Amino acid sequence: MEILVEVRTAIRRHDLIPRGVTVVAGVSGGPDSLCLLHALMALRDEFGFSLRAAHLNHQLRGAEAEADARFVADLAAGWHIPCTVGSRDVASLARAGRLSIEEAARHARYAFLAEVAQASGSRTVAVAHNADDQAESVLMHFLRGSGTLGLRGMLPKSDLSEFRLHPSSPALAAQGRGLTLHPCQLIRPLLCVPRGDIERYCHEHDLQPRFDRSNLDTTFFRNRLRRELLPQLETYNPNIREVLRRTADVVAAEAELLRGATERAWRASVASESDTAIHFRLAEWRGLPIALQRATLREAIRRLRPALRNINFVHVENAVEQLANAQTGARVTLPQRLMLSVGYTTFTIAPVTYTPETDDWPLLAAPETIPIRLPGHTLLPGTRWRLEAAYLDDWQDELFANHDPWLVYLDADSAGHDLSLRARRSGDVFHPQGMPATTRLHDWMTNAKIPRHLRDRLSLVMAGEQIAWVAGYRIGQPFVVSPGTRRVLRLAFARLADSPTR
């Protein structure tokens, strides 16, 4: 295989390098990265780009790692290529983030490359993953129980912002402070080149790569897979690496179709989302094909836990099975302290400590009874809400146009003048509009599918000892406006623009 031909073809086929850009090449000093840097150097005039090398010392191998850094810096200087050398304490990052050394090194490496690109005004970062790396990645993801996105392997070009980097990265810290990080593409020009061809290229061009002894350490999962499992599989099929690479190509193409379908399913089934919680419409989600049910759950986990690289199939499948027949109140454990909670018509994926947002509801924050001014405004303590009360003599047109759950019309004579606000109490009874008799308020709330977290804080409008209105839900039957009503009491909750009243 002629590597320059392959790299040239990859650049053109996948539009890897726009003209005029600076390419930041990650260079460890090993054969793959030396081959990458040398090949890009040979093609830079043809494609009109400039080069910068970037090397990260992971501080795991002492003097050997320092020698690698000096080697890369000297090599880049000899080739007249600007070079940035950095250092990160990967062991400390692993401990702080509860990550494996492999995963911590990955976080540190990509974060460093993003930082170098940001500092140098580059929007293209090149890494030296090759065809054998691709085969190993597909097999590794398969063994871990990955979904389609894992089995597609690595892509020739991807958005670096999609990588799940540890939040301690200076680049991410800058982003958290509101600084703008420009888009950056991660490219893999050697992804179709086998490792053997890379080693031959280094020999032919008299490149003298460094040797990293940690590549022999089979306590690392990828090393064990590379040195033990793949050779064993080759006894069953000598072309297993090519089979895995073809699998990645096929799955990558099909994943693009699934991505589009997932985006449509997401829009159809997600009721709302924030940085802390995603709410799905249960009926719409259940109507999806199982492949899209799995895909939307994976997408929800990915959005809420961007640092989570591998989402276990078992978690997703358990959630799918539970949601098929889940009753209200059911909960399903998901990775990294996420919890799936089933409501009456929705289900929510959020951290186990999540408390649903109630800022847009006039809920009572205190247990006391609050007298209602008739007519007038009554403030709800500790909230941004007030209750506005007014008597209407000419009310027919306004009454029949009401579609606001926070606005109600009561028969003023039935309601009387002793109205108050309070939350529910043990033993409360309620005669809901349209029902023949009173019932326990607890039972009615359950049958009305009022979310459990709202029940103890809903505003009840009391007429003496009777419930005249469960705010937002139902009027009490004795207070319904009828043809014989002479005067109407209009009650409406309105949100204040200023700070909460205490």
C-alpha positions in Angstrom: 0.0 0.0 0.0 1.3 3.4 -0.9 0.5 5.5 2.2 0.7 8.9 0.6 -1.8 7.8 -2.0 -4.1 6.5 0.8 -3.8 9.7 2.8 -4.4 11.8 -0.3 -7.5 9.8 -1.1 -8.8 10.0 2.4 -8.3 13.8 2.5 -10.3 14.2 -0.7 -13.0 11.6 -0.1 -13.8 12.9 3.4 -13.0 16.5 2.9 -10.6 16.3 5.9 -8.5 19.4 5.4 -9.8 22.7 4.0 -7.3 24.9 2.3 -5.6 27.5 4.4 -6.1 25.9 7.8 -3.5 24.9 10.4 -3.6 21.2 11.2 -2.6 20.3 14.8 -1.1 16.8 14.6 -0.9 14.7 17.8 2.5 13.2 17.9 3.4 10.7 20.6 6.7 9.7 19.0 5.6 6.2 18.1 5.5 4.8 14.5 1.9 5.8 13.8 2.2 9.4 14.7 5.6 9.8 13.0 4.1 8.4 9.8 1.2 10.8 10.1 3.4 13.9 10.6 5.7 12.9 7.8 2.9 12.2 5.4 1.1 15.5 6.2 4.4 17.3 5.8 4.7 15.8 2.3 1.2 16.8 1.3 0.8 20.2 2.9 1.8 22.2 -0.1 -0.5 20.2 -2.4 -3.5 20.8 -0.1 -2.5 24.3 1.1 -2.4 23.8 4.8 0.2 24.4 7.6 1.3 22.1 10.3 1.8 22.2 14.1 2.9 19.2 16.1 1.5 18.6 19.7 2.9 16.2 22.2 1.5 15.4 25.7 3.6 13.9 28.5 1.2 11.8 30.6 3.7 11.7 33.5 3.3 7.9 33.7 6.8 6.7 32.6 9.2 9.1 34.3 12.4 9.7 32.4 11.3 7.7 29.3 8.3 10.0 28.9 10.5 13.1 29.2 12.8 11.7 26.6 9.8 11.1 24.3 8.8 14.8 24.7 12.4 16.0 23.9 12.5 13.6 20.9 9.2 15.0 19.4 10.3 18.6 20.0 13.7 18.0 18.4 12.2 16.2 15.4 9.7 19.0 14.8 12.4 21.6 15.0 14.5 19.6 12.5 11.6 19.5 10.1 10.8 23.2 10.7 7.4 22.4 12.2 6.1 24.5 15.2 5.6 22.2 18.2 3.7 22.5 21.5 4.7 20.1 24.3 2.5 19.8 27.3 2.3 17.7 30.5 -0.6 16.3 32.5 -0.7 14.2 35.7 -2.9 11.5 34.3 -2.7 9.3 37.4 -4.2 12.2 39.5 -6.8 12.8 36.8 -7.7 9.1 37.0 -8.1 9.2 40.8 -10.1 12.4 40.8 -12.4 11.3 38.0 -12.6 7.6 39.2 -11.4 6.6 35.7 -9.1 3.9 34.5 -5.6 5.0 33.5 -6.5 4.3 29.9 -9.7 6.5 30.0 -8.0 9.3 31.9 -5.2 9.4 29.4 -7.7 9.6 26.6 -9.5 12.5 28.3 -6.2 14.3 28.9 -4.9 13.8 25.4 -8.0 15.1 23.5 -8.4 18.0 25.9 -4.8 18.9 25.4 -5.2 18.8 21.6 -8.3 20.9 21.8 -6.4 23.5 23.9 -3.5 23.6 21.4 -5.9 24.0 18.6 -7.7 26.8 20.4 -4.5 28.6 21.3 -3.1 28.4 17.7 -6.4 29.3 15.9 -6.7 25.9 14.4 -9.9 24.1 13.6 -8.4 20.8 12.6 -6.7 18.2 14.8 -5.2 15.1 13.2 -4.5 11.9 15.1 -2.8 8.7 13.9 -5.4 6.0 14.4 -4.9 3.3 11.8 -6.9 0.3 10.4 -5.7 -2.0 13.1 -6.8 0.5 15.8 -10.2 0.5 14.1 -10.5 -3.3 14.2 -9.5 -3.3 17.9 -12.0 -0.6 18.7 -14.9 -2.4 17.1 -14.0 -5.6 18.9 -13.6 -3.7 22.2 -17.0 -2.1 21.9 -18.6 -5.4 21.0 -17.2 -7.0 24.1 -18.4 -4.2 26.3 -22.0 -4.5 24.9 -22.0 -1.3 22.8 -24.8 -0.2 20.6 -24.7 0.8 16.9 -22.6 4.0 17.5 -19.9 1.9 19.2 -19.8 -0.8 16.5 -19.3 1.8 13.8 -15.9 2.4 15.2 -14.0 5.6 14.6 -14.9 8.0 11.9 -12.5 9.6 9.4 -13.8 13.0 10.6 -15.8 14.0 13.7 -16.5 17.0 15.8 -14.1 17.3 18.7 -16.8 19.0 20.8 -18.8 15.7 20.8 -16.0 13.9 22.6 -16.8 13.2 26.3 -13.9 15.0 28.0 -13.4 15.3 31.7 -14.6 18.5 33.2 -11.2 19.3 34.7 -9.9 20.1 31.3 -8.7 23.8 31.0 -10.5 23.9 27.7 -13.8 22.8 29.2 -13.2 25.1 32.2 -12.9 28.0 29.8 -16.1 27.0 28.1 -17.8 26.9 31.5 -16.7 30.5 32.2 -18.5 31.5 29.1 -15.5 31.8 26.8 -16.1 30.8 23.1 -14.4 27.7 21.9 -14.5 27.6 18.1 -15.6 24.4 16.4 -12.8 21.9 15.8 -12.7 18.8 13.6 -10.8 15.6 14.6 -9.5 13.9 11.5 -7.9 10.4 11.1 -6.1 10.3 7.7 -4.5 6.9 8.4 -7.7 5.1 9.3 -7.6 2.8 6.3 -3.9 2.0 6.6 -2.8 -1.2 8.4 -0.1 -1.0 11.1 2.2 -3.2 9.1 2.3 -0.7 6.2 2.9 2.1 8.7 6.0 0.3 10.0 7.3 -0.3 6.5 6.8 3.4 5.7 8.8 4.4 8.8 11.6 2.0 7.7 11.6 3.3 4.1 11.9 6.9 5.2 14.4 6.2 7.9 12.0 7.4 10.7 13.2 6.2 14.1 10.1 6.0 16.3 10.2 5.8 20.1 9.1 2.6 21.8 6.5 2.9 24.6 6.9 0.0 27.0 3.4 0.5 28.4 2.2 -1.0 25.1 3.4 -4.3 26.4 1.4 -4.1 29.6 -1.5 -6.5 29.2 -3.2 -5.1 32.3 -4.5 -2.5 29.9 -7.6 -3.8 28.2 -6.7 -2.7 24.6 -3.2 -4.2 25.0 -4.6 -7.5 26.1 -7.1 -7.5 23.3 -4.3 -6.6 20.8 -1.7 -9.1 22.0 -3.9 -12.0 23.2 -7.4 -12.0 21.9 -6.9 -10.9 18.2 -4.1 -13.4 17.6 -6.4 -16.1 19.0 -9.2 -15.0 16.7 -6.9 -15.1 13.7 -6.6 -18.9 14.2 -10.3 -19.0 13.4 -10.3 -16.4 10.6 -6.9 -15.0 9.4 -8.8 -12.0 8.0 -10.6 -11.1 11.3 -9.1 -7.6 11.3 -10.4 -6.9 7.8 -13.8 -8.4 8.8 -14.0 -6.0 11.8 -13.0 -3.0 9.7 -15.7 -3.9 7.1 -18.2 -4.2 9.9 -17.3 -0.7 11.0 -17.9 0.6 7.5 -21.3 -1.1 7.1 -22.5 -0.1 10.6 -21.2 3.5 10.1 -23.4 3.9 7.0 -26.4 2.4 8.7 -25.8 4.5 11.8 -26.3 7.6 9.7 -29.8 6.4 8.8 -30.5 5.6 12.4 -29.3 9.1 13.5 -31.8 10.8 11.2 -34.6 8.5 12.5 -33.6 9.1 16.1 -33.7 12.9 15.7 -37.3 12.6 14.3 -38.2 10.2 17.1 -36.7 12.6 19.7 -38.8 15.5 18.5 -41.9 13.4 18.5 -41.5 11.8 22.0 -39.6 14.3 24.1 -41.9 16.7 26.0 -39.2 18.9 27.4 -35.5 18.8 28.3 -32.9 20.8 30.3 -29.4 20.3 31.4 -30.6 18.2 34.4 -33.7 16.3 33.2 -35.4 15.0 30.0 -39.1 14.3 30.0 -40.6 11.8 27.5 -44.2 11.5 26.5 -44.9 7.9 27.5 -47.5 6.9 24.9 -45.5 8.4 22.0 -42.3 6.7 23.2 -44.0 3.4 23.5 -45.2 3.8 19.9 -41.7 3.9 18.6 -40.0 0.8 17.1 -37.7 -0.9 19.6 -34.6 0.3 17.8 -35.7 3.9 18.2 -36.7 3.3 21.8 -33.2 2.1 22.6 -31.7 5.0 20.5 -33.6 7.7 22.3 -32.7 6.3 25.7 -29.1 6.2 24.8 -29.3 9.8 23.5 -30.9 11.0 26.7 -28.1 9.4 28.8 -25.5 10.8 26.4 -26.9 14.4 26.8 -27.1 14.2 30.6 -23.8 12.4 31.1 -21.5 13.7 28.3 -18.4 12.3 30.0 -19.8 8.8 29.9 -18.1 7.1 26.9 -19.7 3.6 26.9 -23.4 3.1 27.7 -23.9 -0.5 28.7 -26.5 -2.4 26.6 -27.9 -4.0 29.8 -28.9 -0.7 31.3 -30.7 0.4 28.1 -32.4 -3.0 27.6 -33.6 -3.1 31.2 -35.1 0.3 30.8 -36.9 -0.7 27.6 -38.3 -3.8 29.2 -39.5 -1.9 32.3 -41.1 0.9 30.3 -43.1 -1.6 28.3 -45.5 -2.2 31.2 -44.3 0.1 33.9 -46.8 1.5 36.4 -46.8 5.1 37.7 -44.1 5.5 40.3 -41.8 2.8 38.8 -38.1 3.6 38.8 -35.2 2.2 36.8 -31.5 2.7 37.6 -29.3 4.0 34.8 -25.5 4.7 34.7 -23.7 7.3 36.7 -26.5 7.9 39.2 -29.2 8.6 36.7 -32.7 7.4 37.4 -35.7 6.8 35.1 -38.9 7.6 36.8 -42.4 6.8 35.4 -45.3 9.3 35.8 -48.9 9.0 34.6 -48.3 10.2 31.0 -44.6 10.8 31.0 -41.3 9.4 32.2 -38.2 11.4 33.2 -34.5 10.6 33.0 -32.6 12.7 35.6 -30.1 12.4 38.4 -31.3 10.4 41.4 -31.3 13.7 43.4 -33.5 15.5 40.9 -36.5 17.5 42.1 -38.9 18.6 39.3 -39.0 22.2 38.5 -42.1 24.0 39.9 -41.2 27.6 39.3 -44.0 28.0 36.8 -46.7 26.8 39.2 -48.4 28.8 42.0 -47.5 26.3 44.7 -47.6 26.9 48.4 -44.2 26.9 50.2 -45.6 27.1 53.7 -48.3 25.1 55.6 -50.3 28.0 57.0 -53.7 29.2 55.9 -53.7 32.4 53.9 -56.9 34.6 53.9 -57.9 35.7 50.4 -58.7 39.4 49.9 -62.2 39.8 48.3 -61.8 41.7 46.1 -58.1 42.3 45.8 -54.7 40.7 45.5 -53.3 38.0 47.8 -49.6 37.2 47.8 -48.4 33.6 48.0 -45.5 33.8 50.5 -42.1 32.7 49.3 -43.2 32.6 45.6 -43.5 35.0 42.6 -47.3 34.5 42.5 -50.4 36.3 43.7 -54.1 35.5 43.5 -56.3 38.2 42.0 -59.9 38.2 43.1 -62.7 40.3 41.4 -66.5 40.2 41.3 -68.2 40.2 37.9 -71.8 41.3 37.2 -71.5 41.0 33.4 -69.6 37.7 33.0 -71.1 35.4 30.4 -68.7 36.2 27.5 -65.6 36.0 29.6 -66.6 32.8 31.4 -67.2 30.8 28.2 -63.9 31.9 26.7 -61.8 30.6 29.6 -59.0 28.1 28.7 -56.6 29.1 31.5 -56.0 26.4 34.2 -55.0 29.2 36.6 -58.2 31.1 36.1 -61.6 30.1 37.6 -65.1 31.4 37.9 -67.1 30.5 41.0 -70.7 31.2 42.1 -70.0 34.2 44.4 -73.0 33.6 46.7 -72.1 29.9 47.2 -68.4 30.8 47.8 -69.3 33.4 50.4 -66.8 35.8 52.0 -64.6 33.5 54.0 -62.2 32.3 51.4 -58.6 31.2 52.1 -55.6 29.4 50.5 -53.9 26.3 52.0 -52.3 23.0 51.0 -54.0 19.7 51.5 -54.3 18.1 54.9 -54.9 14.5 56.1 -58.6 13.7 55.9 -59.6 16.3 53.3 -62.6 15.5 51.3 -63.6 17.0 47.9 -66.7 17.1 45.8 -65.3 17.5 42.3 -67.4 19.1 39.5 -69.4 16.6 37.7 -69.2 13.8 40.3 -72.3 12.8 42.4 -70.7 12.9 45.8 -67.7 13.8 47.9 -64.5 11.6 47.9 -61.2 11.6 49.8 -59.0 14.3 48.3 -56.1 11.8 48.3 -58.1 9.3 46.2 -59.2 12.0 43.8 -55.7 13.3 43.3 -54.5 9.7 42.6 -57.3 9.1 40.1 -56.7 12.5 38.5 -53.1 11.5 37.9 -51.7 14.6 39.7 -47.9 14.1 40.0 -47.0 13.0 43.5 -44.4 15.7 44.0 -47.1 18.4 43.5 -49.9 17.0 45.7 -48.7 18.5 49.1 -48.1 21.9 47.6 -51.1 22.5 45.3 -53.0 25.6 46.2 -56.5 24.8 47.5 -59.1 27.6 47.5 -61.2 27.0 50.6 -64.7 28.3 51.1 -65.0 27.9 54.9 -64.2 24.2 55.4 -65.0 23.1 51.8 -62.6 22.9 48.8 -63.9 25.3 46.2 -61.0 24.9 43.7 -58.0 22.6 43.4 -56.0 25.2 41.6 -55.1 24.2 38.1 -57.3 21.1 38.1 -61.0 21.1 39.2 -63.7 23.3 40.8 -65.8 22.0 43.6 -69.3 21.0 42.5 -71.2 23.3 45.0 -69.4 26.3 43.6 -70.0 25.8 39.9 -71.6 28.7 38.0 -75.1 27.8 36.9 -77.9 29.5 35.0 -79.2 30.7 38.3 -75.9 32.4 39.3 -76.4 36.1 40.1 -72.8 37.2 40.6 -69.5 35.5 39.7 -66.2 35.5 41.6 -63.3 35.5 39.3 -60.0 34.1 40.7 -56.8 34.2 38.8 -53.2 33.4 39.7 -50.7 35.9 38.2 -46.9 35.8 38.3 -45.0 38.7 39.7 -42.1 40.3 37.8 -40.2 41.3 41.0 -38.5 39.2 43.7 -40.4 36.7 45.9 -42.4 38.2 48.7 -41.3 36.9 52.1 
